[in-house]
Amino acid sequence: MDPSKGLKVSPEGAFSEEQEELVVNSWNVMKKDAASLALKFFLRVFEIAPSARRLFTFLRDSNVPLDKNPKLNTHAMSVFVMACESAVQLRKAGKVTVKETTLKRLGATHHKAGVIDEHFEVVRFALLETIKEAVPDMWTPEMKNAWGEAYDQLAAAIKEEMNLLSSS
C-alpha cells in the first residue's frame, strides 16, 4: 500500500487492479454520455487555454461554433476513449500499448502542431474535472489518481514519440 495515494501499488509502480477497476467502473457509467462528456472535456480545455484552438488545424479557419464542430466532437471522443483504454492496457501489459502506427501518428501530429508539456497538463486537468463532474458520487482521491496515471502514461508515450522526432 502506498501511503501517499492509499492504493495498492506493485513494487514496480505498475497500474494496480484497484486502479483499473476505478477507471473501468467510472467509464462504464460515463459511456452512455461519452459523446457529450468528451465535448464538455474539450470545451473546458479551450476555456482554460483559449490559445489552444490554434493547435487544431480543423478549428483555425472554422466559423462553426466549437460545440457544433463535428471534427472537434470526433477528436474529443477519441482522446476520451484512449485515456480509458490506457488504463486497461497498463494493467494487462504494464505500459500503454497503443498501436505503434497510431502512436507514431499521434507523436507526429502533436509535434507538428507545436504541443508542449503545458498543453498536456491543461488536457489532464480538464479530463479529471470532466470525470469528477460526470461521476460525482464515485469520485475519490483514488479515482483521481487512477485516471491521472492512465492519462499520464498515455501522454508520456505520445511525448516519447514527439521527442524522437525532435532529436532526428
N, C-alpha and C positions, 0 to 999 in steps of 0.2 A: 504494500500500500504506500503510495507516495503521499506524504502528509500535506504537501503544498497543494495538491489537487484533489485529494480524497478519492483517488481512483486506483484500481489495481493496475499496475504497470509492470510489464515483464522487465527483467534485468536490462535488456537491450533498449528499453523505452518504446517497444512496439505498441501499436494500437491495440488496446485490450478488447476482450469480448464485451465488457460492460460499455465501453465507448461506442463500439459498433452498434450495440443494441439501442443505446440512446439516440444515435443518429437515425438508424433504420426505423425505430418506432415513431419518432417525430416525423420522419419523411413520409411514413405510411399515412399519418394524419394529414399532412400537407398536400399529398398527391392530388387529391380531388380539386384543390385550388391552386395547383402548381403554376399554371399559366399566369393567373393574376398576381400570385405571390412573387413570381420571377420578375414580372414587370415592376411591381412595387419595389423590389430589391434594386433594380437598375435606376428607377426614378430617384430612389434615395441616394444612389451613387452620384447622380447629377445634381441633386440638392446639396450634397456635401461639397462636391467639387465640380461646379458648372463648367470649368475649362476642360473637363474630361470628355465632353462632347466632341471636341476636335480630334480625339484619338480614333473615332469611329468614322471611317470613310463614308458609310451609308447615312450618317447624320449631318455631315458637313454642309451639304448643299440642299438638304431636305427642308421643305416648308411644312411637312407633315408633323402635327403635334407628337411629342415623344410617346405619349400613351396610345397613339394610334399607329405608330410606325411598325409595320409587320416585321421588318428586319431586326428591329430592336427587340421585339417580342420573341423572335426565334433565338437570337443571341442570348438574351436573358435566361430563357428556358434551358438552353444547352449548358450554360455556366452553372445554373442551379442544380441540374441533374448531375453534372460532372462532379460537383462537390460531394453529393451524397454517394455516388458510386466510388469516389475516392476512399470513403470510409470502409466500404466493403472490401475493396482491393487491399487496403492497408492491413486489414485483419487476415485476409487469405494469403497474401503474398509478402506482407511486411513492407510493402512500398506501393506507391501509385503505379499502376500498370496500364496506363493509357496506351493505346496502340502507338508504336514508335512513329508511324507516319502522322498520326494525329498530333502527337507531342511535338514533332518537328515543325508541323504547320502552325501550331499554337505559338511555339517559340519564334518562328519567323514573323508571324503576324504581329505579335506583341513587340518584337524588336523593331520592325519596320515602322510601327505606329509611334515608337518612342516611349513606350510604357516604362515607368521607373518604379522602384520599390514602394514609394509613397502611394502610387496608384493601387498597388496590390493591397496596401493597408486600408485604403478607403473602401475597396471592394470587400475586404474581410469584415470591417466594421458594419457596412451596410447589410451584408449577408447575415451576420449574427443578430443585428437589430430586427431584421425582417422575420427571422425564425422566432425570435423572442416574442414578437407581436402575434405571430401565427399560432403558436402553441403556448400561450402564457401559463396554462395550468401544468404543463410538463416542464417548463423552463427551470433549470437549476444551474448552479455553477459547473457541475459535472457535465451537463449537456453543452453548455457554452464551450467548455474546454474540448469536448469531443468534436463538435462541429469546427471549432477553431483549428484543431490539429488536422482534421481532414482537409480543410481548406489550405492550411499552411503547407501540407505535403504536396498538394496539387500545385500550389503557387511555386514551391521550390523546384518541382520538376520542370515547370514552364521556364522559370528563371535560369535553370541549368542549360536548357536549350538556347535561351537568349544569350547566355554567356559564351557558349560555343561559337555562336555567330559573331559576337563582338571580338573574340580572340582570333578569328580566322581572317 
